[in-house]
Amino acid sequence: MNTKSKAMSEFKFGNAVVVPNSRGQCIKPTHFEEDGTYWLVNNGIWYYWRELWGWCGYIGQVNTAFLASKQPLSQMYV
């Protein structure tokens, strides 16, 4: 069953969350924060999701504090 959420233009396929990028390609987020922000890490580069802009590159420091606030989406569905 496919449903579209109004929250972030996400699509849910079963338990998987898939977010379309600017080219209409669906890229699945890899992490989330307690505030509801979805994150994607691809080849060591971090991106966060914004409704108006899509995936935005993170330019801050990736350190222990940064990583501690992110939970892998795989843990969300356990």
C-alpha positions as CSV (number, residue, x, y, z in Angstrom):
1,M,0.0,0.0,0.0
2,N,1.4,3.4,-1.0
3,T,0.4,6.4,1.1
4,K,1.6,10.0,0.8
5,S,2.3,12.0,3.9
6,K,1.6,15.7,4.0
7,A,4.4,16.2,6.5
8,M,7.4,16.1,4.2
9,S,6.1,14.8,0.8
10,E,7.3,11.3,1.8
11,F,6.0,8.1,0.5
12,K,5.6,5.0,2.7
13,F,5.9,1.6,1.3
14,G,5.0,-0.7,4.2
15,N,7.5,0.3,6.9
16,A,9.9,2.0,4.6
17,V,10.0,5.8,4.2
18,V,11.0,7.1,0.8
19,V,11.5,10.7,-0.1
20,P,11.6,12.0,-3.7
21,N,14.5,14.3,-4.6
22,S,14.3,17.2,-7.0
23,R,14.6,14.9,-10.0
24,G,11.7,12.8,-8.8
25,Q,14.1,9.9,-7.7
26,C,13.1,8.3,-4.5
27,I,16.0,8.3,-2.0
28,K,15.4,6.5,1.4
29,P,16.6,8.4,4.5
30,T,19.0,6.5,6.6
31,H,18.6,8.3,10.0
32,F,16.2,10.4,11.9
33,E,16.3,12.8,14.9
34,E,13.8,13.1,17.7
35,D,12.6,16.4,16.3
36,G,11.4,14.6,13.2
37,T,14.2,15.6,10.9
38,Y,15.2,12.9,8.3
39,W,18.8,12.4,7.5
40,L,20.6,10.7,4.6
41,V,24.3,9.6,4.7
42,N,25.8,8.7,1.3
43,N,29.5,7.9,0.9
44,G,30.2,9.7,4.2
45,I,28.3,12.9,3.2
46,W,25.3,13.9,5.4
47,Y,22.1,15.5,4.1
48,Y,19.0,16.6,5.9
49,W,15.5,17.0,4.4
50,R,13.7,20.3,4.0
51,E,10.2,20.5,2.5
52,L,10.9,23.4,0.2
53,W,14.4,22.4,-0.8
54,G,14.6,18.6,-0.6
55,W,17.9,17.1,0.4
56,C,20.3,19.8,1.7
57,G,24.0,19.1,2.3
58,Y,25.2,19.4,6.0
59,I,28.3,21.5,6.3
60,G,28.9,21.2,10.0
61,Q,31.3,19.1,11.9
62,V,30.4,15.3,12.1
63,N,31.5,14.4,15.6
64,T,30.3,12.3,18.5
65,A,27.7,14.9,19.6
66,F,26.3,15.1,16.0
67,L,26.2,11.3,15.6
68,A,24.6,10.8,19.1
69,S,21.5,12.7,18.0
70,K,20.9,10.5,15.0
71,Q,19.1,7.1,15.1
72,P,19.3,4.7,12.2
73,L,15.9,4.2,10.6
74,S,16.5,0.4,10.8
75,Q,16.1,0.8,14.6
76,M,12.8,2.6,14.2
77,Y,11.1,-0.4,12.8
78,V,12.6,-3.1,15.2
